[in-house]
Amino acid sequence: MRLPLLDGKAADITGPGRTDRFGVTCADLGASVLAPDGKLVSVFGDTFSGRRVGQGDWRSPVVLIGTGDADHEIVYERAGGPDPGYARQLWHYVHDDAASGWRRGGISTVIPSDLLCVGDSLYLHAIVNRGFGNVVWTEIWRSDDCGVTWQHLGERARFPADLHDGHAQCWSWDHDPDDGWVYVAATGFQRDKGLILMRVRPRHIGDRTRYQHWGHADGRWMWGERATPITPAEERWGELSLRRLAPGKWILGGFFASRYALGYRVIDSPLADMHTTEVQTPVLGCAWPDEHHRRCRVAQLYGGYVLPGSRLDRTGGVGLVVSQWHTDTGWPYRAMQFKTHLKDTAKPPPSVL
């Protein structure tokens, strides 16, 4: 269904009556990309089959596959994994906890960062936790069948939690076909850090030694230096979304923890000067009594993943997947589709005389 060009909430994309038939009644996150076959693939974090957080079958990550974009309502048609009718955890592990003495593998949950599509493959960066906020490592998985099955890329695709002083735990990434690089924006999982920038060639995505880091040294920015935060010192970020809309048009943002909002920069390149670029905050956090989804005010919001088909400088032109979790009651705990607008503030390319 085509959505009207209005700002505000368009629909719930998970929850009762939407995705409970896949065992996805409670779920969050929902980073999404178009697969090589044109289907929308979305990856969700801690997912429960019951009516509130903690009830029923607990899985993470899970994938749902369907249709939709910034202009069309998202509708899921099948689950990733071996059973199209039930969203099973993408790979086997048992959710462990301190109460058991960490006797079931020592992993409490695996949280997805973001999906990437390059050529005929999808890639998933995932955050392995031992207790909330305690990252033990991150890793990369690949799917060669449009999100149905996933394979770990091996030991070299595992990244230590303390890489770049903890700034490389939560990722978002996209491919620039003009220069051939995959660019990675990253921050800590704890929402208390700024952003760093990395890049890698697609053929080396599974090799942590081949990633280059953007750093400031000797008065200038260079690749190959120790990673330096690219954002102002006062900024703190959570879930991220880096997306290339067109040549010279990128969006970088997500959960803007320092303002309790979803915030985004529209830039001409991931190398743009973040200190001189405005952060736009189209969706604001608020208290529960002050919610107004049509006016883009959401209580206990997070996520904020940019959807395919987003366009700048128009009402309702940018699509977002927004998460919400009422931590006191365990519901709502869902992903929602929002439409909003962002101004095109990317600097035009220099003119050629």
MARMI-734952 format. One record per residue (C-alpha): residue number from 1; residue in three letters; chain; x, y, z. Coordinates in nm, 4 decimals. Example, Ala and Ser with C-alpha at 12.3 -4.5 7.8 and 13.67 -1.06 7.14 Angstrom:
2
   num   residu   chaine         xx         yy         zz
     1      ALA        A     1.2300    -0.4500     0.7800
     2      SER        A     1.3670    -0.1060     0.7140
***
This chain:
353
   num   residu   chaine         xx         yy         zz
     1      MET        A     0.0000     0.0000     0.0000
     2      ARG        A     0.1350     0.3411    -0.0967
     3      LEU        A     0.1601     0.5753     0.2008
     4      PRO        A     0.0546     0.9402     0.1941
     5      LEU        A     0.3227     1.2078     0.1962
     6      LEU        A     0.2674     1.2998     0.5585
     7      ASP        A     0.5051     1.3177     0.8536
     8      GLY        A     0.4412     1.0872     1.1469
     9      LYS        A     0.3759     0.7231     1.2223
    10      ALA        A     0.2572     0.5176     0.9257
    11      ALA        A     0.2123     0.1747     1.0860
    12      ASP        A     0.3338    -0.0770     1.3370
    13      ILE        A     0.5529    -0.3265     1.1543
    14      THR        A     0.5748    -0.5802     1.4381
    15      GLY        A     0.3298    -0.6892     1.7057
    16      PRO        A    -0.0099    -0.8554     1.7452
    17      GLY        A    -0.1957    -0.8744     1.4178
    18      ARG        A     0.1179    -0.7852     1.2245
    19      THR        A     0.3931    -1.0409     1.2832
    20      ASP        A     0.2731    -1.2654     1.5655
    21      ARG        A     0.2027    -1.5374     1.3080
    22      PHE        A     0.5828    -1.5641     1.2728
    23      GLY        A     0.6297    -1.5845     1.6510
    24      VAL        A     0.7340    -1.2185     1.6420
    25      THR        A     0.4895    -1.0590     1.8850
    26      CYS        A     0.7440    -0.8484     2.0730
    27      ALA        A     1.0517    -0.7290     1.8824
    28      ASP        A     1.2710    -0.4247     1.8325
    29      LEU        A     1.5341    -0.2680     1.6038
    30      GLY        A     1.4527    -0.3634     1.2415
    31      ALA        A     1.7473    -0.2385     1.0332
    32      SER        A     1.6428    -0.3012     0.6733
    33      VAL        A     1.7894    -0.3271     0.3236
    34      LEU        A     1.6719    -0.4318    -0.0198
    35      ALA        A     1.8065    -0.7768    -0.1055
    36      PRO        A     1.9393    -0.8650    -0.4513
    37      ASP        A     1.5974    -1.0106    -0.5391
    38      GLY        A     1.4253    -0.6797    -0.4544
    39      LYS        A     1.2659    -0.7987    -0.1296
    40      LEU        A     1.2941    -0.5986     0.1925
    41      VAL        A     1.4988    -0.7818     0.4552
    42      SER        A     1.4726    -0.6619     0.8170
    43      VAL        A     1.6700    -0.7879     1.1153
    44      PHE        A     1.5315    -0.7660     1.4683
    45      GLY        A     1.6895    -0.7917     1.8107
    46      ASP        A     1.5515    -0.9602     2.1222
    47      THR        A     1.2255    -1.1158     2.0027
    48      PHE        A     0.9546    -1.2895     2.2063
    49      SER        A     0.6504    -1.4894     2.1013
    50      GLY        A     0.4524    -1.3717     2.4070
    51      ARG        A     0.2623    -1.0484     2.4634
    52      ARG        A     0.5356    -0.8708     2.6595
    53      VAL        A     0.9123    -0.8746     2.6986
    54      GLY        A     1.0262    -1.1981     2.8607
    55      GLN        A     0.7191    -1.4049     2.7669
    56      GLY        A     0.7383    -1.6961     2.5286
    57      ASP        A     1.0132    -1.8062     2.2949
    58      TRP        A     1.3178    -1.5726     2.3152
    59      ARG        A     1.5319    -1.5371     2.0020
    60      SER        A     1.7848    -1.2875     1.8643
    61      PRO        A     1.8596    -1.2037     1.5931
    62      VAL        A     1.5665    -1.2939     1.3677
    63      VAL        A     1.4911    -1.1892     1.0099
    64      LEU        A     1.1635    -1.1113     0.8360
    65      ILE        A     1.1376    -1.0738     0.4582
    66      GLY        A     0.8708    -0.8905     0.2608
    67      THR        A     0.7944    -0.5687     0.0794
    68      GLY        A     0.7864    -0.1984     0.1594
    69      ASP        A     1.0040     0.1109     0.1602
    70      ALA        A     0.9888     0.4787     0.2543
    71      ASP        A     0.6730     0.5262     0.0437
    72      HIS        A     0.4993     0.1897     0.0923
    73      GLU        A     0.3784     0.0131     0.4037
    74      ILE        A     0.6054    -0.2694     0.5160
    75      VAL        A     0.4392    -0.6105     0.5016
    76      TYR        A     0.6345    -0.9262     0.5829
    77      GLU        A     0.5740    -1.2442     0.3835
    78      ARG        A     0.8089    -1.4991     0.5390
    79      ALA        A     1.0745    -1.5466     0.8033
    80      GLY        A     1.4432    -1.5953     0.7461
    81      GLY        A     1.5800    -1.9323     0.8504
    82      PRO        A     1.4686    -2.2875     0.7755
    83      ASP        A     1.0986    -2.2297     0.8544
    84      PRO        A     0.9342    -1.9529     0.6484
    85      GLY        A     0.6373    -1.9565     0.8843
    86      TYR        A     0.8288    -1.9063     1.2096
    87      ALA        A     1.1161    -1.6651     1.2738
    88      ARG        A     1.3811    -1.8840     1.4253
    89      GLN        A     1.7052    -1.7499     1.5688
    90      LEU        A     1.9473    -1.7129     1.2783
    91      TRP        A     2.2111    -1.9316     1.4440
    92      HIS        A     2.2147    -2.1557     1.7469
    93      TYR        A     2.3157    -2.0408     2.0928
    94      VAL        A     2.1382    -2.0594     2.4285
    95      HIS        A     2.0556    -1.7334     2.6056
    96      ASP        A     2.2640    -1.7492     2.9221
    97      ASP        A     2.2469    -1.5365     3.2377
    98      ALA        A     2.4432    -1.4627     3.5508
    99      ALA        A     2.1900    -1.6497     3.7668
   100      SER        A     2.2997    -1.9743     3.6030
   101      GLY        A     2.6656    -1.8935     3.6628
   102      TRP        A     2.7083    -1.8411     3.2873
   103      ARG        A     2.7062    -2.2188     3.2379
   104      ARG        A     2.5311    -2.2244     2.8977
   105      GLY        A     2.7961    -2.0605     2.6860
   106      GLY        A     2.8314    -1.7215     2.8510
   107      ILE        A     2.6290    -1.5276     2.5907
   108      SER        A     2.3163    -1.3523     2.7116
   109      THR        A     2.2057    -1.2290     2.3696
   110      VAL        A     2.3304    -1.1306     2.0240
   111      ILE        A     2.2059    -0.7923     1.9036
   112      PRO        A     2.2119    -0.7022     1.5319
   113      SER        A     2.3808    -0.3765     1.4324
   114      ASP        A     2.2967    -0.3390     1.0663
   115      LEU        A     2.2554    -0.5105     0.7312
   116      LEU        A     2.4563    -0.4397     0.4178
   117      CYS        A     2.3923    -0.5450     0.0576
   118      VAL        A     2.6875    -0.5683    -0.1815
   119      GLY        A     2.6503    -0.7517    -0.5094
   120      ASP        A     2.4634    -1.0781    -0.4548
   121      SER        A     2.5316    -1.1009    -0.0806
   122      LEU        A     2.3898    -0.9599     0.2415
   123      TYR        A     2.6103    -0.9010     0.5454
   124      LEU        A     2.5060    -0.8708     0.9092
   125      HIS        A     2.7182    -0.7162     1.1813
   126      ALA        A     2.6149    -0.8506     1.5231
   127      ILE        A     2.7026    -0.7590     1.8839
   128      VAL        A     2.7645    -1.0471     2.1244
   129      ASN        A     2.6750    -0.9599     2.4849
   130      ARG        A     2.7332    -1.1128     2.8245
   131      GLY        A     2.4803    -0.9129     3.0217
   132      PHE        A     2.3191    -0.5927     2.8990
   133      GLY        A     2.5739    -0.3448     2.7665
   134      ASN        A     2.8684    -0.5766     2.8320
   135      VAL        A     2.9959    -0.6500     2.4808
   136      VAL        A     3.2385    -0.9412     2.4560
   137      TRP        A     3.2988    -0.9227     2.0798
   138      THR        A     3.1279    -0.8387     1.7509
   139      GLU        A     3.1151    -1.0471     1.4337
   140      ILE        A     3.0002    -1.0608     1.0717
   141      TRP        A     2.7705    -1.3095     0.9003
   142      ARG        A     2.6802    -1.3424     0.5310
   143      SER        A     2.3755    -1.4590     0.3392
   144      ASP        A     2.3926    -1.5587    -0.0270
   145      ASP        A     2.0204    -1.6367    -0.0578
   146      CYS        A     1.8642    -1.2971     0.0177
   147      GLY        A     1.8484    -1.3331     0.3954
   148      VAL        A     1.7197    -1.6874     0.4360
   149      THR        A     2.0350    -1.8643     0.5596
   150      TRP        A     2.3454    -1.7155     0.7197
   151      GLN        A     2.7088    -1.8230     0.7549
   152      HIS        A     2.9723    -1.6886     0.9911
   153      LEU        A     3.2688    -1.5419     0.8038
   154      GLY        A     3.5284    -1.6950     1.0349
   155      GLU        A     3.7736    -1.5945     1.3027
   156      ARG        A     3.9018    -1.2909     1.1116
   157      ALA        A     3.5451    -1.1578     1.1062
   158      ARG        A     3.5401    -1.1329     1.4858
   159      PHE        A     3.6231    -0.7912     1.6345
   160      PRO        A     3.7296    -0.7346     1.9971
   161      ALA        A     3.4952    -0.5297     2.2129
   162      ASP        A     3.7708    -0.2854     2.3113
   163      LEU        A     3.8674    -0.2058     1.9505
   164      HIS        A     3.9247     0.1702     1.9185
   165      ASP        A     3.8567     0.2173     2.2892
   166      GLY        A     3.5124     0.0635     2.2553
   167      HIS        A     3.4026     0.2870     1.9678
   168      ALA        A     3.3653    -0.0033     1.7186
   169      GLN        A     3.0838    -0.2059     1.8777
   170      CYS        A     2.7659    -0.0758     1.7128
   171      TRP        A     2.7925    -0.0366     1.3322
   172      SER        A     2.6073     0.0935     1.0339
   173      TRP        A     2.7486     0.0590     0.6838
   174      ASP        A     2.6854     0.1134     0.3171
   175      HIS        A     2.8641     0.0597    -0.0114
   176      ASP        A     2.9693     0.3432    -0.2414
   177      PRO        A     2.9819     0.2020    -0.5953
   178      ASP        A     3.1562     0.5179    -0.7167
   179      ASP        A     3.4783     0.4538    -0.5245
   180      GLY        A     3.4268     0.0852    -0.4417
   181      TRP        A     3.4560     0.1171    -0.0624
   182      VAL        A     3.2222     0.0008     0.2107
   183      TYR        A     3.2055     0.2768     0.4725
   184      VAL        A     3.1365     0.1904     0.8370
   185      ALA        A     3.0184     0.4377     1.1004
   186      ALA        A     3.0539     0.2961     1.4503
   187      THR        A     3.0128     0.3809     1.8170
   188      GLY        A     2.9921     0.2063     2.1533
   189      PHE        A     2.6916     0.0003     2.2559
   190      GLN        A     2.6483     0.1997     2.5781
   191      ARG        A     2.5251     0.5266     2.4167
   192      ASP        A     2.8029     0.7282     2.5770
   193      LYS        A     3.0402     0.7802     2.2831
   194      GLY        A     3.0752     0.9624     1.9538
   195      LEU        A     3.1223     0.8139     1.6093
   196      ILE        A     3.4271     0.6801     1.4306
   197      LEU        A     3.4661     0.5946     1.0627
   198      MET        A     3.6201     0.2902     0.8951
   199      ARG        A     3.6266     0.1542     0.5411
   200      VAL        A     3.6963    -0.1777     0.3710
   201      ARG        A     3.6853    -0.3249     0.0231
   202      PRO        A     3.3890    -0.5617    -0.0274
   203      ARG        A     3.6120    -0.8621    -0.0856
   204      HIS        A     3.7749    -0.8065     0.2551
   205      ILE        A     3.4602    -0.7540     0.4666
   206      GLY        A     3.5373    -1.0722     0.6611
   207      ASP        A     3.8965    -0.9747     0.7460
   208      ARG        A     3.9345    -0.7322     1.0364
   209      THR        A     4.2998    -0.6674     0.9442
   210      ARG        A     4.1950    -0.5065     0.6142
   211      TYR        A     3.9751    -0.2335     0.7644
   212      GLN        A     4.1170     0.1183     0.7425
   213      HIS        A     4.0485     0.3759     1.0123
   214      TRP        A     3.9927     0.7504     0.9705
   215      GLY        A     4.2080     0.9425     1.2165
   216      HIS        A     4.3395     1.2873     1.2946
   217      ALA        A     4.7157     1.3277     1.3258
   218      ASP        A     4.9661     1.6047     1.2588
   219      GLY        A     4.6879     1.8536     1.2003
   220      ARG        A     4.5032     1.6611     0.9301
   221      TRP        A     4.2688     1.3689     0.8750
   222      MET        A     4.4089     1.0554     0.7125
   223      TRP        A     4.3267     0.6914     0.6529
   224      GLY        A     4.5442     0.4485     0.8412
   225      GLU        A     4.5729     0.6531     1.1601
   226      ARG        A     4.4303     0.5553     1.4966
   227      ALA        A     4.0527     0.6035     1.4733
   228      THR        A     3.9494     0.9462     1.5993
   229      PRO        A     3.5868     1.0406     1.6776
   230      ILE        A     3.4464     1.2371     1.3849
   231      THR        A     3.1635     1.3976     1.5824
   232      PRO        A     3.1829     1.6869     1.8330
   233      ALA        A     3.2936     1.5839     2.1820
   234      GLU        A     2.9556     1.6548     2.3409
   235      GLU        A     2.7648     1.4187     2.1123
   236      ARG        A     2.6648     1.0683     2.2246
   237      TRP        A     2.5093     0.8128     1.9916
   238      GLY        A     2.3351     0.4752     2.0035
   239      GLU        A     2.1846     0.2735     1.7162
   240      LEU        A     2.3161     0.4001     1.3829
   241      SER        A     2.2029     0.4288     1.0226
   242      LEU        A     2.4449     0.5190     0.7428
   243      ARG        A     2.2816     0.5177     0.3998
   244      ARG        A     2.3828     0.6403     0.0548
   245      LEU        A     2.0790     0.7831    -0.1228
   246      ALA        A     2.2531     0.8888    -0.4443
   247      PRO        A     2.5955     1.0126    -0.5593
   248      GLY        A     2.6962     1.2852    -0.3146
   249      LYS        A     2.3926     1.2268    -0.0884
   250      TRP        A     2.4335     1.0342     0.2364
   251      ILE        A     2.2375     1.0187     0.5624
   252      LEU        A     2.4197     0.9448     0.8884
   253      GLY        A     2.2426     0.9307     1.2207
   254      GLY        A     2.0140     0.7233     1.4384
   255      PHE        A     1.9497     0.7381     1.8123
   256      PHE        A     2.0940     1.0726     1.9234
   257      ALA        A     2.1388     0.9950     2.2918
   258      SER        A     2.2641     1.3378     2.3897
   259      ARG        A     1.9309     1.4926     2.2801
   260      TYR        A     1.6946     1.1952     2.3419
   261      ALA        A     1.5846     1.2063     1.9796
   262      LEU        A     1.6453     1.0538     1.6412
   263      GLY        A     1.9043     1.2742     1.4736
   264      TYR        A     2.0591     1.2773     1.1262
   265      ARG        A     2.3157     1.4592     0.9199
   266      VAL        A     2.2683     1.4891     0.5439
   267      ILE        A     2.6180     1.4930     0.3972
   268      ASP        A     2.7952     1.4653     0.0637
   269      SER        A     3.0327     1.1946     0.1870
   270      PRO        A     3.1094     0.9927     0.5014
   271      LEU        A     3.4280     1.2051     0.5147
   272      ALA        A     3.2274     1.5274     0.5579
   273      ASP        A     3.3131     1.7608     0.8461
   274      MET        A     3.0657     1.6642     1.1180
   275      HIS        A     3.1552     1.9722     1.3227
   276      THR        A     3.0071     2.2068     1.0625
   277      THR        A     2.7036     1.9999     0.9603
   278      GLU        A     2.3643     2.0399     1.1247
   279      VAL        A     2.2036     1.7488     1.3103
   280      GLN        A     1.8343     1.7387     1.2212
   281      THR        A     1.6025     1.5811     1.4797
   282      PRO        A     1.2773     1.4867     1.3032
   283      VAL        A     1.1546     1.2472     1.5760
   284      LEU        A     1.1736     1.3506     1.9412
   285      GLY        A     1.1655     1.1492     2.2598
   286      CYS        A     0.9125     1.2399     2.5267
   287      ALA        A     0.7381     1.1181     2.8415
   288      TRP        A     0.4541     0.8676     2.8005
   289      PRO        A     0.1745     1.1210     2.8714
   290      ASP        A     0.3166     1.3490     2.5997
   291      GLU        A     0.3215     1.0976     2.3144
   292      HIS        A     0.1867     1.2092     1.9761
   293      HIS        A     0.3008     0.9797     1.6980
   294      ARG        A     0.1446     1.1936     1.4266
   295      ARG        A     0.3642     1.4784     1.5474
   296      CYS        A     0.6703     1.2510     1.5704
   297      ARG        A     0.6844     1.2475     1.9509
   298      VAL        A     0.7583     0.8983     2.0841
   299      ALA        A     0.8135     0.7785     2.4407
   300      GLN        A     1.1158     0.5550     2.5065
   301      LEU        A     1.2210     0.5635     2.1437
   302      TYR        A     1.5397     0.4251     1.9875
   303      GLY        A     1.6612     0.2736     1.6608
   304      GLY        A     1.5756     0.5055     1.3744
   305      TYR        A     1.6937     0.3071     1.0696
   306      VAL        A     1.6605     0.4809     0.7324
   307      LEU        A     1.4470     0.2891     0.4830
   308      PRO        A     1.5186     0.2307     0.1139
   309      GLY        A     1.3535     0.4817    -0.1178
   310      SER        A     1.4021     0.7769     0.1164
   311      ARG        A     1.4090     1.1183    -0.0489
   312      LEU        A     1.5163     1.4568     0.0834
   313      ASP        A     1.3403     1.7947     0.0898
   314      ARG        A     0.9836     1.6668     0.0902
   315      THR        A     0.7210     1.6052     0.3546
   316      GLY        A     0.7142     1.2365     0.4408
   317      GLY        A     1.0022     1.1673     0.2061
   318      VAL        A     1.2257     0.9854     0.4546
   319      GLY        A     1.1209     0.6506     0.5970
   320      LEU        A     1.2402     0.5341     0.9375
   321      VAL        A     1.2046     0.2184     1.1462
   322      VAL        A     1.1592     0.3390     1.5048
   323      SER        A     1.1657     0.1165     1.8139
   324      GLN        A     0.9744     0.1676     2.1371
   325      TRP        A     0.9955    -0.0228     2.4652
   326      HIS        A     0.7867     0.0535     2.7727
   327      THR        A     1.0360    -0.0884     3.0191
   328      ASP        A     0.7962    -0.0714     3.3172
   329      THR        A     0.5301    -0.2937     3.1642
   330      GLY        A     0.7091    -0.4860     2.8863
   331      TRP        A     0.4603    -0.3617     2.6251
   332      PRO        A     0.4659    -0.1812     2.3911
   333      TYR        A     0.7874    -0.3347     2.2659
   334      ARG        A     0.7730    -0.2964     1.8905
   335      ALA        A     0.9138    -0.1572     1.5690
   336      MET        A     0.7158     0.1110     1.3860
   337      GLN        A     0.7314     0.2687     1.0410
   338      PHE        A     0.7557     0.6474     1.0409
   339      LYS        A     0.7662     0.9041     0.7632
   340      THR        A     0.9385     1.2368     0.8080
   341      HIS        A     1.1430     1.4938     0.6214
   342      LEU        A     1.5069     1.5933     0.6173
   343      LYS        A     1.6557     1.8992     0.4498
   344      ASP        A     1.9276     1.8428     0.1928
   345      THR        A     2.2272     2.0078     0.3554
   346      ALA        A     2.4926     1.8210     0.1572
   347      LYS        A     2.7475     2.0517     0.0040
   348      PRO        A     2.7321     2.0516    -0.3762
   349      PRO        A     3.0378     1.9190    -0.5584
   350      PRO        A     3.2858     2.1861    -0.6672
   351      SER        A     3.2193     2.3274    -1.0119
   352      VAL        A     3.4608     2.2436    -1.2892
   353      LEU        A     3.5637     2.5407    -1.5048
***
